[in-house]
Amino acid sequence: MSGSGDGGTWWPLDEEVIRQVLDGTAAGAAILDTELRYRYVNPALADMNGLPA
């Protein structure tokens, strides 16, 4: 569960900058859309849940 899905229009900031920050942290992090669907999960959170990033 990662990626921009619909071309990145749901990212309020630059997608690449957000990815670099969240991918580089040991903390689990996710971005959800307004309907509470997962739009992005960083590798740390995916590992915590036993899923591929």
Backbone as JSON Lines, residues from 0, in Angstrom:
{"i":0,"aa":"M","n":[0.82,-1.19,0.0],"ca":[0.0,0.0,0.0],"c":[0.86,1.24,0.0]}
{"i":1,"aa":"S","n":[1.39,1.57,-1.07],"ca":[2.13,2.81,-1.11],"c":[1.93,3.44,-2.47]}
{"i":2,"aa":"G","n":[2.4,4.65,-2.58],"ca":[2.31,5.32,-3.87],"c":[1.27,6.4,-3.87]}
{"i":3,"aa":"S","n":[1.23,7.08,-4.97],"ca":[0.35,8.23,-5.06],"c":[-1.02,7.89,-5.61]}
{"i":4,"aa":"G","n":[-1.22,6.67,-6.09],"ca":[-2.54,6.26,-6.53],"c":[-3.08,7.08,-7.67]}
{"i":5,"aa":"D","n":[-3.68,8.22,-7.37],"ca":[-4.35,9.01,-8.39],"c":[-3.46,10.09,-8.98]}
{"i":6,"aa":"G","n":[-2.17,9.87,-9.04],"ca":[-1.3,10.83,-9.68],"c":[-0.76,11.9,-8.77]}
{"i":7,"aa":"G","n":[-1.01,11.78,-7.47],"ca":[-0.43,12.71,-6.52],"c":[-1.3,13.9,-6.17]}
{"i":8,"aa":"T","n":[-2.51,14.0,-6.69],"ca":[-3.32,15.18,-6.43],"c":[-3.76,15.28,-4.99]}
{"i":9,"aa":"W","n":[-3.69,14.22,-4.23],"ca":[-4.11,14.26,-2.83],"c":[-2.98,14.7,-1.91]}
{"i":10,"aa":"W","n":[-1.75,14.81,-2.4],"ca":[-0.63,15.27,-1.57],"c":[-0.73,16.79,-1.44]}
{"i":11,"aa":"P","n":[-0.8,17.33,-0.22],"ca":[-0.88,18.78,-0.07],"c":[0.47,19.46,-0.31]}
{"i":12,"aa":"L","n":[1.57,18.71,-0.21],"ca":[2.91,19.24,-0.44],"c":[3.58,18.42,-1.53]}
{"i":13,"aa":"D","n":[4.82,18.72,-1.83],"ca":[5.56,17.99,-2.84],"c":[5.69,16.51,-2.46]}
{"i":14,"aa":"E","n":[5.21,15.65,-3.31],"ca":[5.18,14.21,-3.03],"c":[6.57,13.65,-2.75]}
{"i":15,"aa":"E","n":[7.56,14.04,-3.51],"ca":[8.9,13.49,-3.34],"c":[9.5,13.88,-1.99]}
{"i":16,"aa":"V","n":[9.27,15.09,-1.55],"ca":[9.79,15.55,-0.25],"c":[9.13,14.75,0.88]}
{"i":17,"aa":"I","n":[7.83,14.58,0.81],"ca":[7.12,13.82,1.84],"c":[7.62,12.38,1.87]}
{"i":18,"aa":"R","n":[7.79,11.78,0.71],"ca":[8.3,10.41,0.63],"c":[9.68,10.28,1.27]}
{"i":19,"aa":"Q","n":[10.57,11.2,0.97],"ca":[11.92,11.16,1.53],"c":[11.89,11.25,3.04]}
{"i":20,"aa":"V","n":[11.07,12.12,3.58],"ca":[10.99,12.28,5.02],"c":[10.39,11.03,5.66]}
{"i":21,"aa":"L","n":[9.27,10.57,5.17],"ca":[8.58,9.44,5.79],"c":[9.29,8.12,5.56]}
{"i":22,"aa":"D","n":[9.9,7.95,4.39],"ca":[10.63,6.71,4.14],"c":[11.88,6.6,4.99]}
{"i":23,"aa":"G","n":[12.43,7.74,5.42],"ca":[13.68,7.75,6.17],"c":[13.51,7.65,7.68]}
{"i":24,"aa":"T","n":[12.29,7.59,8.16],"ca":[12.07,7.54,9.6],"c":[11.8,6.12,10.09]}
{"i":25,"aa":"A","n":[12.19,5.85,11.32],"ca":[11.94,4.53,11.91],"c":[10.52,4.43,12.46]}
{"i":26,"aa":"A","n":[9.85,5.57,12.57],"ca":[8.47,5.59,13.06],"c":[7.51,5.17,11.95]}
{"i":27,"aa":"G","n":[6.5,4.42,12.32],"ca":[5.48,4.05,11.34],"c":[4.64,5.27,11.0]}
{"i":28,"aa":"A","n":[4.39,5.49,9.72],"ca":[3.61,6.65,9.29],"c":[2.74,6.28,8.1]}
{"i":29,"aa":"A","n":[1.58,6.89,8.05],"ca":[0.66,6.67,6.94],"c":[-0.02,7.98,6.59]}
{"i":30,"aa":"I","n":[-0.48,8.07,5.36],"ca":[-1.28,9.2,4.92],"c":[-2.61,8.63,4.46]}
{"i":31,"aa":"L","n":[-3.69,9.19,5.0],"ca":[-5.03,8.76,4.65],"c":[-5.74,9.9,3.92]}
{"i":32,"aa":"D","n":[-6.66,9.54,3.04],"ca":[-7.42,10.58,2.35],"c":[-8.62,11.0,3.19]}
{"i":33,"aa":"T","n":[-9.46,11.86,2.66],"ca":[-10.6,12.38,3.41],"c":[-11.65,11.32,3.71]}
{"i":34,"aa":"E","n":[-11.58,10.19,3.03],"ca":[-12.51,9.09,3.29],"c":[-11.84,8.0,4.12]}
{"i":35,"aa":"L","n":[-10.69,8.35,4.73],"ca":[-9.92,7.47,5.61],"c":[-9.4,6.22,4.92]}
{"i":36,"aa":"R","n":[-9.1,6.35,3.64],"ca":[-8.45,5.26,2.9],"c":[-6.95,5.51,2.94]}
{"i":37,"aa":"Y","n":[-6.18,4.43,3.12],"ca":[-4.73,4.57,3.12],"c":[-4.26,4.94,1.73]}
{"i":38,"aa":"R","n":[-3.54,6.05,1.63],"ca":[-2.97,6.49,0.36],"c":[-1.48,6.23,0.31]}
{"i":39,"aa":"Y","n":[-0.85,6.13,1.49],"ca":[0.59,5.89,1.58],"c":[0.9,5.28,2.94]}
{"i":40,"aa":"V","n":[1.78,4.28,2.94],"ca":[2.29,3.67,4.16],"c":[3.79,3.59,4.02]}
{"i":41,"aa":"N","n":[4.54,4.07,5.02],"ca":[5.99,4.03,4.9],"c":[6.5,2.62,5.24]}
{"i":42,"aa":"P","n":[7.73,2.31,4.87],"ca":[8.26,0.95,5.1],"c":[8.23,0.52,6.56]}
{"i":43,"aa":"A","n":[8.46,1.43,7.49],"ca":[8.45,1.05,8.91],"c":[7.06,0.56,9.34]}
{"i":44,"aa":"L","n":[6.01,1.24,8.93],"ca":[4.65,0.82,9.28],"c":[4.29,-0.49,8.58]}
{"i":45,"aa":"A","n":[4.69,-0.63,7.35],"ca":[4.43,-1.87,6.62],"c":[5.11,-3.04,7.32]}
{"i":46,"aa":"D","n":[6.36,-2.86,7.75],"ca":[7.08,-3.92,8.47],"c":[6.38,-4.27,9.78]}
{"i":47,"aa":"M","n":[5.89,-3.26,10.48],"ca":[5.19,-3.51,11.75],"c":[3.96,-4.39,11.55]}
{"i":48,"aa":"N","n":[3.35,-4.25,10.38],"ca":[2.13,-4.98,10.07],"c":[2.36,-6.22,9.22]}
{"i":49,"aa":"G","n":[3.64,-6.49,8.91],"ca":[3.96,-7.68,8.13],"c":[3.53,-7.6,6.68]}
{"i":50,"aa":"L","n":[3.48,-6.4,6.13],"ca":[3.05,-6.2,4.74],"c":[4.18,-5.58,3.92]}
{"i":51,"aa":"P","n":[4.18,-5.81,2.61],"ca":[5.17,-5.15,1.78],"c":[4.87,-3.66,1.65]}
{"i":52,"aa":"A","n":[5.9,-2.84,1.58],"ca":[5.71,-1.39,1.43],"c":[5.47,-1.04,-0.02]}
